[in-house]
Amino acid sequence: MRSLTSALALAPDNAEIMRWMGIAAQNLGDHLGAVDCFERALVALPDDADLHIGSGVALYRLGKEDEGLTHLRRACELALDYA
């Protein structure tokens, strides 16, 4: 996580760094932090199904089932576009 934080300091608007920080936060059980990272990445990459999945799962784990399901449904819609 420290390396990602350092990378983010050099490129604060980098969506890919935010993606990896979200994954790291989620793996550490920091679902609120994960949502923040995924949502920041989604600003730059709104049609990224993987980001919607990450955000949806994190929101669901925070007890925000409806918001989580909205992201998961969006991920399914986007995935169909690539099938």
Backbone hydrogen bonds in HBPLUS format (Angstrom, degrees):
<---DONOR---> <-ACCEPTOR-->    atom                        ^
c    i                          cat <-CA-CA->   ^        H-A-AA   ^      H-
h    n   atom  resd res      DA  || num        DHA   H-A  angle D-A-AA Bond
n    s   type  num  typ     dist DA aas  dist angle  dist       angle   num
A0005-THR N   A0001-MET O   2.93 MM   4  6.20 156.5  1.98 152.6 159.3     1
A0006-SER N   A0002-ARG O   2.97 MM   4  6.23 154.1  2.04 146.4 153.3     2
A0007-ALA N   A0003-SER O   2.90 MM   4  6.16 156.3  1.96 146.3 153.0     3
A0008-LEU N   A0004-LEU O   2.83 MM   4  6.05 153.5  1.90 148.0 155.3     4
A0009-ALA N   A0005-THR O   3.06 MM   4  6.31 143.3  2.19 141.0 150.1     5
A0010-LEU N   A0007-ALA O   3.08 MM   3  5.25 130.6  2.34  98.4 111.3     6
A0011-ALA N   A0007-ALA O   3.02 MM   4  6.31 138.7  2.19 142.6 155.0     7
A0014-ASN N   A0011-ALA O   3.09 MM   3  5.53 161.2  2.13 127.4 126.6     8
A0018-MET N   A0014-ASN O   3.16 MM   4  6.49 158.9  2.20 147.3 153.5     9
A0019-ARG N   A0015-ALA O   2.85 MM   4  6.10 147.8  1.95 144.1 153.2    10
A0020-TRP N   A0016-GLU O   3.06 MM   4  6.37 165.5  2.09 150.1 151.7    11
A0021-MET N   A0017-ILE O   2.84 MM   4  6.10 149.9  1.93 149.2 158.7    12
A0022-GLY N   A0018-MET O   2.87 MM   4  6.04 150.4  1.96 144.7 152.6    13
A0023-ILE N   A0019-ARG O   2.96 MM   4  6.35 153.7  2.03 150.2 157.6    14
A0024-ALA N   A0020-TRP O   2.93 MM   4  6.10 162.0  1.97 144.0 149.0    15
A0025-ALA N   A0021-MET O   2.83 MM   4  6.00 161.4  1.87 147.9 153.3    16
A0026-GLN N   A0022-GLY O   2.92 MM   4  6.07 160.0  1.96 146.3 152.0    17
A0027-ASN N   A0023-ILE O   2.92 MM   4  6.15 157.9  1.97 149.7 155.8    18
A0028-LEU N   A0024-ALA O   3.03 MM   4  6.28 135.7  2.24 141.8 153.6    19
A0028-LEU N   A0025-ALA O   3.13 MM   3  5.10 129.5  2.40  93.9 107.5    20
A0030-ASP N   A0025-ALA O   2.81 MM   5  4.97 148.8  1.91 159.0 149.8    21
A0029-GLY N   A0026-GLN O   2.98 MM   3  5.02 158.2  2.03 104.7 111.2    22
A0034-ALA N   A0030-ASP O   2.93 MM   4  6.19 150.5  2.02 145.3 154.7    23
A0035-VAL N   A0031-HIS O   2.93 MM   4  6.14 160.1  1.97 146.1 150.2    24
A0036-ASP N   A0032-LEU O   3.11 MM   4  6.38 163.6  2.14 148.4 152.4    25
A0037-CYS N   A0033-GLY O   3.02 MM   4  6.30 162.7  2.05 150.7 154.8    26
A0038-PHE N   A0034-ALA O   2.84 MM   4  6.06 173.3  1.85 161.9 163.7    27
A0039-GLU N   A0035-VAL O   2.83 MM   4  5.88 164.7  1.85 155.7 160.2    28
A0040-ARG N   A0036-ASP O   3.02 MM   4  6.16 153.6  2.09 144.6 151.8    29
A0041-ALA N   A0037-CYS O   2.99 MM   4  6.24 153.6  2.06 148.6 156.0    30
A0042-LEU N   A0038-PHE O   2.86 MM   4  6.09 147.8  1.96 146.2 155.7    31
A0043-VAL N   A0040-ARG O   3.35 MM   3  5.47 144.0  2.49  96.7 106.1    32
A0044-ALA N   A0041-ALA O   3.09 MM   3  5.61 129.0  2.36 109.9 120.5    33
A0045-LEU N   A0041-ALA O   2.94 MM   4  6.14 149.0  2.04 144.8 154.6    34
A0048-ASP N   A0045-LEU O   3.21 MM   3  5.60 145.8  2.34 127.2 123.3    35
A0052-HIS N   A0048-ASP O   3.21 MM   4  6.58 155.5  2.27 150.3 157.4    36
A0053-ILE N   A0049-ALA O   2.90 MM   4  6.22 150.2  1.99 150.5 159.4    37
A0054-GLY N   A0050-ASP O   2.94 MM   4  6.22 166.6  1.96 150.5 153.5    38
A0055-SER N   A0051-LEU O   2.91 MM   4  6.08 166.0  1.93 150.2 154.2    39
A0056-GLY N   A0052-HIS O   2.83 MM   4  5.86 157.9  1.87 142.8 149.9    40
A0057-VAL N   A0053-ILE O   2.89 MM   4  6.08 166.2  1.91 159.1 161.5    41
A0058-ALA N   A0054-GLY O   3.05 MM   4  6.17 165.5  2.07 147.8 152.3    42
A0059-LEU N   A0055-SER O   2.89 MM   4  6.03 164.9  1.92 152.8 157.2    43
A0060-TYR N   A0056-GLY O   2.94 MM   4  6.06 158.8  1.99 145.3 151.7    44
A0061-ARG N   A0057-VAL O   2.95 MM   4  6.20 157.4  2.01 149.8 155.5    45
A0062-LEU N   A0058-ALA O   3.06 MM   4  6.33 127.6  2.35 138.0 151.9    46
A0062-LEU N   A0059-LEU O   3.03 MM   3  5.00 134.6  2.24  95.4 108.7    47
A0064-LYS N   A0059-LEU O   2.91 MM   5  5.16 153.7  1.98 157.3 148.6    48
A0063-GLY N   A0060-TYR O   2.96 MM   3  5.17 158.3  2.01 108.9 114.4    49
A0068-GLY N   A0064-LYS O   2.91 MM   4  6.09 162.4  1.94 157.0 163.0    50
A0069-LEU N   A0065-GLU O   2.80 MM   4  5.98 161.6  1.83 155.4 159.7    51
A0070-THR N   A0066-ASP O   3.04 MM   4  6.26 146.1  2.16 142.6 151.5    52
A0071-HIS N   A0067-GLU O   3.23 MM   4  6.61 156.4  2.29 149.1 153.6    53
A0072-LEU N   A0068-GLY O   2.99 MM   4  6.29 158.1  2.04 149.7 156.6    54
A0073-ARG N   A0069-LEU O   2.82 MM   4  5.95 155.7  1.88 147.9 153.8    55
A0074-ARG N   A0070-THR O   3.04 MM   4  6.25 155.0  2.11 141.9 149.0    56
A0075-ALA N   A0071-HIS O   2.92 MM   4  6.19 152.7  2.00 146.9 154.4    57
A0076-CYS N   A0072-LEU O   3.06 MM   4  6.36 151.5  2.15 142.5 149.5    58
A0077-GLU N   A0073-ARG O   2.96 MM   4  6.32 156.0  2.02 150.0 156.4    59
A0078-LEU N   A0074-ARG O   2.92 MM   4  6.19 162.0  1.95 153.3 157.9    60
A0079-ALA N   A0075-ALA O   2.87 MM   4  6.03 152.8  1.94 146.2 154.3    61
A0080-LEU N   A0076-CYS O   3.07 MM   4  6.28 147.7  2.18 145.3 152.7    62
A0081-ASP N   A0078-LEU O   3.06 MM   3  5.22 130.2  2.32  98.4 111.6    63
A0082-TYR N   A0079-ALA O   3.04 MM   3  5.30 144.4  2.17 103.3 113.6    64
A0083-ALA N   A0080-LEU O   3.27 MM   3  5.08 154.5  2.34  96.0 103.5    65
